[in-house]
Amino acid sequence: MNKVEIIASVADELYASEQALDAAIAHATTLVQSMISSRAALNISACAGADAQTKALEAIASLGVARQAMVACHEHLAKDHRRLGFGAFAGPFQDKYPEKTTGEHRLRAV
């Protein structure tokens, strides 16, 4: 493999990982919505399934933390990519993320 192929391979894995986390967050939020609507449709007390719903929400929060870590990984790879002089191969890496983040992260397709 040449440099371009190696860099593209890492980029493909990075994007796939980001998309997998986004998909997991979307599926988990759909689960919570389904739990709520099913409870309402069955006319069951809010107490029923509350612990399970809490655990699902904790999982969503953990997925959010994992996504932030993956975005930070992406930012570090982009910095290393530029620092090592692979800018000519950068394509999607160039200036995808600003050097300084405001701490505000928005869910978006990557």
C-alpha positions in Angstrom: 0.0 0.0 0.0 1.2 3.5 -0.8 0.8 6.5 1.5 -2.5 7.6 -0.1 -4.1 4.2 0.3 -2.9 3.9 4.0 -4.2 7.3 4.9 -7.5 6.6 3.0 -7.9 3.3 4.9 -7.5 5.0 8.3 -9.9 7.8 7.2 -12.5 5.2 6.1 -12.3 3.4 9.4 -12.6 6.7 11.3 -15.7 7.7 9.3 -17.2 4.2 9.7 -16.6 4.4 13.5 -18.3 7.8 13.7 -21.3 6.6 11.7 -21.6 3.5 13.9 -21.8 5.7 17.0 -24.3 8.0 15.4 -26.4 4.9 14.4 -26.2 3.5 17.9 -27.4 6.8 19.4 -30.3 6.9 16.9 -31.3 3.3 17.6 -31.1 3.8 21.4 -33.2 6.9 21.3 -35.7 5.1 19.1 -35.8 2.4 21.8 -36.6 4.9 24.5 -39.3 6.5 22.3 -40.8 3.0 21.8 -40.7 2.2 25.5 -42.6 5.4 26.2 -45.2 5.1 23.5 -45.8 1.4 24.2 -46.4 2.1 27.9 -48.9 4.8 27.0 -50.6 2.6 24.4 -50.9 -0.2 27.0 -52.2 2.4 29.6 -49.5 1.2 32.0 -48.2 3.3 34.9 -45.1 5.4 34.4 -43.5 3.4 37.2 -43.6 0.3 35.1 -40.3 0.0 33.1 -38.9 3.2 34.7 -35.7 1.4 35.7 -35.2 0.0 32.2 -35.8 3.4 30.7 -33.3 5.0 33.1 -30.7 2.4 32.0 -31.4 3.0 28.3 -31.0 6.8 28.9 -27.7 6.1 30.7 -26.6 4.1 27.7 -27.4 7.0 25.4 -25.4 9.4 27.6 -22.5 6.9 27.5 -22.8 6.8 23.7 -22.7 10.6 23.6 -19.4 10.5 25.6 -18.0 7.9 23.2 -19.0 10.0 20.2 -17.2 13.1 21.8 -14.1 10.9 22.2 -14.3 9.8 18.6 -14.6 13.4 17.4 -11.6 14.3 19.6 -9.7 11.3 18.0 -10.7 12.8 14.6 -9.3 16.2 15.6 -6.0 14.7 16.8 -5.6 12.6 13.6 -6.3 15.8 11.5 -3.6 17.7 13.5 -1.1 14.8 13.1 -2.0 14.6 9.5 -1.1 18.2 8.9 1.9 18.1 11.2 3.4 15.2 9.3 3.0 17.0 6.0 0.3 14.8 4.5 -1.8 17.8 3.6 -1.7 16.9 -0.1 -3.6 13.7 0.7 -5.9 15.3 3.2 -9.1 15.7 1.3 -11.8 15.4 3.9 -9.3 16.0 6.8 -8.4 19.6 6.0 -10.1 22.1 8.3 -13.0 19.7 9.0 -12.7 20.7 12.7 -11.4 24.0 14.0 -8.3 23.9 16.1 -10.2 25.3 19.1 -13.7 24.0 19.9 -16.2 26.0 21.9 -17.4 23.0 23.8 -20.6 22.9 21.9 -21.1 19.7 20.0 -24.0 19.1 17.7 -25.1 15.7 16.5 -24.6 15.5 12.7 -24.0 13.0 10.0 -20.4 12.4 9.3 
